[in-house]
Structures are given as structure tokens and as C-alpha cells.
């Protein structure tokens, strides 16, 4: 119990929670945007890998950190456009397309790394984003600008979905696309834009890992975070505010298990601590997801004029 109190009273722990949550926030918002329009996107895991590699390689080549973020976003958007072409325009299986993009983007990134650094045994490093020490909030002082960006995107996306005509049209595309078409709005274009924008956020989520959390790229660095984001969207009932809460909850468990392993009071095998965030997140997902109201047109291809 003493170890728990020491951990929870330490500001560095809460800073770690926010840092761990950042890529989850960005990725979850990206998936949420896609699914609100009616398109399931299981390509997030591969897009995060591609964004992490593309952003890091851009900075390693001598360009600025924000240029790396922009390239990561464009990389994600490109894969998102591919997913939209396959699922929205060709009406192919959203499950198969998403999984295929994950495999393709991951393999392409690893291949690009091997081609770029054929004789390197230790991954090269870059100078990552520096913490925002000028901020007055202690927990935020240890964070980088991408964390601040992720936090600001939550209310921005919530406002877009709830308060704007574009957000209303996007939500209706995921609920009743016929109603959107009746207003003269092309459903395919709307869904494509949502998937491309959501995929760009996924790319930035991956870039956070190489440009903020770490200073290099290595295989398996995404480590299942994309799949966690897919689950968090269900946990959040497709709402940005609850998505933030879900990401922070998982990050809390993840940061806690790391601190418990390091404390002298750890009496369980370390594998139990590694499972802890996933087990507790699954429990939370089971309790919440049963009452989740999913978009009615999610995973349903739409062709103009069909009823």
C-alpha cells in the first residue's frame, strides 16, 4: 500500500500517464472520426507504424520536427485514401481492407528501414521535441507540443461533430446515409474525407512515438496501441470526451504497472503487471460497451440511390 501511495502522490507519475495517453488520444480520435462516418478502420496499427517511420526519417534527413509531423500526417492520409477507395468507392470488406493496410503499411515501413539503413545494427537517433517547460502547469511542463495538440483536438473534434453542419452531415453519414443524400451531399465524398482526416491523425499518433516519446525508430514500437485505440472508441461510445477519459484510464494502468515493477514492494511475477492494464481495460470495456450506441450504418457500404 505504501508503494501505491508513493506512486499516486508523485507528479512525475501523472506526467507519465499523460505521455503514455498521447498516442492513444490521437489514434482514438482518428478511428472515431472514421467510424462516425460509417467506416470501420482496422488499418490504424500499420498506419501508426508508417507514420512513426516516415516522421522520424524526415527529421533524420535534416528537416524540422514539424515537417516530420506533417509527413507522418500525409503518410497516414495516403493510406486512408487507399482504404476509402477500397471500402467506400468499391464497397469491399472494411475488415479485410483494414487488416490488409495494417500488414502492407507495417511491411513497407520495415522494408524502408532496411533499405535506408542496411548495415546499421543500432537505430540512429534524432533530437526529439523538447518538453514545454514554459507552461505553468507542472504536469504539462514535462510534455511536448504533440501532447498539447492531442488535448486541444478533443474539444475541437467534439465541437465539430456536435455544433457544425459538417459534423451533423458526418454523423448522419454513419447513421442514415440516405438522409444525407437527400440533402444533396455526396455520402462517398463525405466518408472519404473523414477516413483521410482520421488516418492523418493516426499517422501523427505514430509520429509521437519517434519524435517525442523516443528519439529513434525500431521494430514493434507501436506494440498494439492501434488495437487499443479501436477498443477505446467502443468504450467511449464514439464520443471524443469519453475517448480522452478512456485513453487516460488505460495510460494510468500502464504507467502504474511500470512503477509497481520498479518498486521494492512488487511481489507478483512481472508478467502479471504487464497484463494489468489490458485486463482492467477489458473489464472496463465489457462494462461500458454493452450500453454503447454504435453508428447504425457502421460497416455498411452505401451506393447512391439504393434503399
C-alpha positions as CSV (number, residue, x, y, z in Angstrom):
1,X,0.0,0.0,0.0
2,X,2.9,2.4,0.7
3,X,4.2,1.9,-2.8
4,X,0.8,2.8,-4.2
5,X,0.6,5.9,-2.2
6,X,4.1,7.0,-3.2
7,X,3.3,6.4,-6.8
8,X,0.0,8.2,-6.8
9,X,1.4,11.2,-5.0
10,X,4.2,11.7,-7.4
11,X,3.7,14.4,-10.1
12,X,6.1,12.5,-12.4
13,X,3.7,9.6,-12.4
14,X,0.9,11.7,-13.7
15,X,3.1,13.2,-16.3
16,X,3.9,9.7,-17.4
17,X,0.2,8.9,-17.6
18,X,-0.4,11.9,-19.9
19,X,2.6,10.9,-22.0
20,X,1.5,7.3,-22.4
21,X,-2.0,8.5,-23.3
22,X,-1.0,10.9,-26.1
23,X,-0.7,8.5,-29.0
24,X,-3.8,6.7,-27.7
25,X,-5.7,10.0,-27.8
26,X,-4.6,10.9,-31.3
27,X,-5.3,7.4,-32.6
28,X,-8.6,7.0,-30.9
29,X,-9.8,10.4,-32.3
30,X,-8.7,9.2,-35.8
31,X,-10.7,5.9,-35.5
32,X,-13.7,7.8,-34.0
33,X,-13.8,10.2,-36.9
34,X,-13.8,7.3,-39.4
35,X,-16.4,5.2,-37.6
36,X,-18.7,8.2,-37.1
37,X,-19.0,8.4,-40.9
38,X,-19.8,4.7,-41.1
39,X,-16.3,3.2,-42.0
40,X,-14.5,0.7,-39.8
41,X,-10.8,1.3,-39.9
42,X,-8.6,-1.6,-38.8
43,X,-5.6,-0.2,-40.6
44,X,-4.6,2.0,-37.6
45,X,-1.8,-0.3,-36.3
46,X,0.0,-0.2,-39.7
47,X,-0.6,3.5,-40.2
48,X,0.9,4.3,-36.8
49,X,4.0,2.3,-37.8
50,X,4.2,4.1,-41.1
51,X,3.7,7.5,-39.5
52,X,6.3,6.7,-36.9
53,X,8.9,5.7,-39.6
54,X,8.0,8.5,-42.1
55,X,8.1,11.3,-39.5
56,X,11.4,10.0,-38.0
57,X,13.1,9.5,-41.4
58,X,12.1,13.1,-42.4
59,X,13.7,14.6,-39.3
60,X,16.8,12.3,-39.7
61,X,17.2,13.6,-43.3
62,X,17.6,17.1,-41.9
63,X,14.2,18.6,-41.9
64,X,12.4,20.1,-38.9
65,X,10.3,18.3,-36.3
66,X,7.1,19.8,-37.5
67,X,7.9,18.8,-41.0
68,X,8.2,15.2,-39.7
69,X,4.8,15.6,-38.2
70,X,3.4,16.8,-41.5
71,X,4.9,14.0,-43.4
72,X,3.5,11.5,-40.9
73,X,0.1,13.0,-41.3
74,X,0.4,12.9,-45.1
75,X,1.5,9.3,-45.0
76,X,-1.5,8.4,-42.9
77,X,-3.8,10.3,-45.2
78,X,-2.4,8.4,-48.2
79,X,-3.2,5.0,-46.6
80,X,-6.5,6.4,-45.5
81,X,-7.3,7.3,-49.1
82,X,-6.4,3.8,-50.2
83,X,-8.8,2.4,-47.5
84,X,-11.5,4.8,-48.6
85,X,-11.1,3.8,-52.3
86,X,-11.5,0.1,-51.4
87,X,-14.3,0.4,-48.9
88,X,-16.3,3.5,-49.8
89,X,-16.0,3.6,-53.6
90,X,-15.6,-0.2,-54.3
91,X,-17.7,-1.3,-51.4
92,X,-15.2,-4.0,-50.4
93,X,-15.0,-5.6,-46.9
94,X,-13.9,-3.0,-44.4
95,X,-12.4,-5.7,-42.2
96,X,-10.3,-7.2,-44.9
97,X,-9.2,-3.8,-46.3
98,X,-8.2,-2.5,-42.8
99,X,-6.2,-5.6,-41.9
100,X,-4.6,-5.6,-45.4
101,X,-3.5,-1.9,-44.9
102,X,-2.0,-2.8,-41.5
103,X,0.1,-5.6,-43.0
104,X,1.0,-3.5,-46.0
105,X,2.0,-0.3,-44.1
106,X,3.9,-2.3,-41.5
107,X,5.9,-4.3,-44.0
108,X,6.5,-1.3,-46.2
109,X,7.9,0.7,-43.2
110,X,10.2,-2.2,-42.2
111,X,11.4,-2.6,-45.7
112,X,12.0,1.1,-46.0
113,X,14.1,1.0,-42.8
114,X,16.2,-1.9,-44.0
115,X,16.8,-0.2,-47.4
116,X,17.7,3.1,-45.7
117,X,20.0,1.5,-43.1
118,X,21.2,-1.8,-44.5
119,X,24.3,-2.0,-42.3
120,X,23.2,-0.4,-39.1
121,X,22.8,-2.6,-36.0
122,X,21.8,0.2,-33.6
123,X,19.0,2.5,-34.8
124,X,20.2,6.1,-35.5
125,X,18.8,8.8,-33.2
126,X,17.4,12.3,-33.7
127,X,16.8,15.3,-31.5
128,X,13.1,15.0,-30.4
129,X,10.6,17.6,-29.3
130,X,11.7,19.3,-26.1
131,X,9.3,19.5,-23.1
132,X,7.2,22.7,-22.7
133,X,9.0,23.9,-19.6
134,X,7.5,27.4,-20.1
135,X,4.0,26.2,-19.2
136,X,2.7,27.0,-15.7
137,X,1.1,23.6,-15.0
138,X,3.7,21.1,-13.5
139,X,2.2,18.0,-15.2
140,X,2.2,19.8,-18.6
141,X,5.8,21.1,-18.2
142,X,7.2,17.6,-18.8
143,X,5.1,17.2,-22.0
144,X,5.9,18.0,-25.6
145,X,3.8,20.1,-28.1
146,X,2.2,17.0,-29.6
147,X,0.6,16.2,-26.2
148,X,-0.8,19.7,-26.1
149,X,-2.0,19.2,-29.7
150,X,-3.8,16.0,-28.7
151,X,-5.5,17.6,-25.8
152,X,-6.7,20.5,-27.9
153,X,-8.0,18.2,-30.6
154,X,-10.5,16.6,-28.2
155,X,-12.7,19.7,-27.7
156,X,-12.1,20.7,-31.3
157,X,-13.5,17.4,-32.7
158,X,-16.3,17.4,-30.1
159,X,-17.3,20.9,-31.3
160,X,-17.0,19.9,-35.0
161,X,-19.3,16.9,-34.5
162,X,-21.9,18.5,-32.3
163,X,-22.0,22.1,-33.4
164,X,-21.3,22.4,-37.1
165,X,-23.2,21.5,-40.3
166,X,-20.3,19.4,-41.4
167,X,-20.3,17.4,-38.2
168,X,-24.0,16.8,-38.4
169,X,-23.6,15.6,-42.0
170,X,-20.7,13.3,-41.0
171,X,-22.7,11.8,-38.1
172,X,-25.7,11.2,-40.3
173,X,-23.5,9.5,-42.9
174,X,-22.8,6.9,-40.2
175,X,-26.4,6.7,-39.1
176,X,-28.6,7.3,-42.1
177,X,-26.7,8.0,-45.3
178,X,-30.0,8.2,-47.3
179,X,-30.9,11.3,-45.3
180,X,-27.5,12.9,-46.2
181,X,-28.0,12.1,-49.9
182,X,-31.5,13.6,-49.8
183,X,-29.8,16.9,-48.8
184,X,-27.6,16.8,-51.9
185,X,-24.5,15.9,-50.0
186,X,-22.4,13.1,-51.6
187,X,-22.0,10.4,-49.0
188,X,-19.0,8.8,-50.6
189,X,-17.1,12.1,-50.7
190,X,-18.0,12.8,-47.0
191,X,-16.9,9.4,-45.9
192,X,-13.7,9.6,-47.9
193,X,-12.8,12.9,-46.3
194,X,-13.5,11.5,-42.8
195,X,-11.3,8.4,-43.4
196,X,-8.5,10.5,-44.9
197,X,-8.6,13.0,-42.0
198,X,-8.8,10.2,-39.4
199,X,-5.9,8.4,-40.9
200,X,-3.8,11.5,-40.8
201,X,-4.4,11.6,-37.1
202,X,-3.3,8.0,-36.8
203,X,-0.1,8.9,-38.7
204,X,0.6,11.7,-36.2
205,X,-0.1,9.3,-33.3
206,X,2.7,7.1,-34.7
207,X,5.0,10.1,-35.2
208,X,4.6,10.9,-31.5
209,X,6.4,7.7,-30.6
210,X,9.5,8.6,-32.7
211,X,9.5,12.4,-32.4
212,X,8.5,12.8,-28.7
213,X,8.4,9.6,-26.6
214,X,11.6,8.2,-28.2
215,X,14.2,9.6,-30.5
216,X,14.5,6.7,-32.9
217,X,12.6,4.1,-34.8
218,X,12.6,0.4,-34.0
219,X,10.5,-2.6,-34.9
220,X,7.4,-3.3,-32.9
221,X,7.5,0.1,-31.2
222,X,3.7,0.6,-31.8
223,X,3.2,-2.6,-29.9
224,X,-0.6,-3.0,-30.3
225,X,-1.5,0.6,-29.5
226,X,-3.6,0.8,-32.6
227,X,-5.8,-2.1,-31.5
228,X,-6.2,-0.4,-28.1
229,X,-7.5,2.7,-29.9
230,X,-10.1,0.6,-31.8
231,X,-11.3,-0.8,-28.4
232,X,-11.3,2.7,-26.8
233,X,-13.7,4.0,-29.4
234,X,-16.3,1.5,-28.3
235,X,-15.5,2.3,-24.7
236,X,-16.1,5.9,-25.5
237,X,-19.4,5.3,-27.2
238,X,-18.0,7.3,-30.2
239,X,-17.7,10.5,-28.1
240,X,-14.4,12.5,-28.1
241,X,-14.7,13.4,-24.4
242,X,-15.1,9.8,-23.3
243,X,-12.3,8.8,-25.7
244,X,-10.0,11.1,-23.7
245,X,-11.1,9.5,-20.5
246,X,-10.6,6.0,-21.9
247,X,-7.1,6.8,-23.1
248,X,-6.2,8.3,-19.8
249,X,-7.6,5.3,-18.0
250,X,-5.5,2.8,-20.0
251,X,-2.4,5.0,-19.7
252,X,-3.0,5.1,-15.9
253,X,-2.9,1.3,-15.6
254,X,0.1,1.1,-18.0
255,X,2.1,3.7,-16.1
256,X,1.1,2.1,-12.8
257,X,2.3,-1.3,-13.7
258,X,5.7,0.1,-14.7
259,X,6.0,1.8,-11.4
260,X,4.9,-1.2,-9.4
261,X,7.5,-3.4,-11.2
262,X,10.2,-0.9,-10.2
263,X,9.1,-0.6,-6.6
264,X,10.5,-2.8,-3.9
265,X,7.0,-4.0,-2.9
266,X,6.3,-5.8,-6.1
267,X,5.6,-9.4,-5.0
268,X,3.8,-10.7,-8.1
269,X,5.6,-12.0,-11.3
270,X,6.3,-9.2,-13.7
271,X,4.0,-10.8,-16.3
272,X,1.1,-10.1,-14.1
273,X,2.0,-6.4,-14.0
274,X,2.3,-6.4,-17.8
275,X,-1.2,-7.8,-18.2
276,X,-2.7,-5.4,-15.6
277,X,-3.6,-2.5,-18.0
278,X,-5.1,-4.9,-20.6
279,X,-7.1,-6.9,-18.1
280,X,-8.5,-3.8,-16.4
281,X,-9.2,-2.1,-19.7
282,X,-11.0,-5.3,-21.0
283,X,-13.1,-5.2,-17.8
284,X,-14.0,-1.5,-18.3
285,X,-14.8,-2.2,-21.9
286,X,-17.1,-5.1,-21.1
287,X,-19.0,-3.0,-18.5
288,X,-19.4,0.0,-20.8
289,X,-19.7,-1.5,-24.3
290,X,-23.0,-3.3,-23.6
291,X,-24.8,0.0,-23.5
292,X,-22.8,1.7,-26.3
293,X,-25.0,3.1,-29.1
294,X,-22.9,2.4,-32.2
295,X,-23.5,4.2,-35.6
296,X,-26.3,2.4,-37.3
297,X,-24.6,2.5,-40.8
298,X,-21.2,1.4,-39.5
299,X,-19.6,-1.2,-41.8
300,X,-22.5,-0.9,-44.3
301,X,-21.4,0.1,-47.8
302,X,-23.6,2.8,-49.4
303,X,-24.4,3.1,-53.1
304,X,-26.1,6.2,-54.3
305,X,-29.8,5.6,-55.0
306,X,-30.1,2.4,-53.1
307,X,-32.5,1.9,-50.3
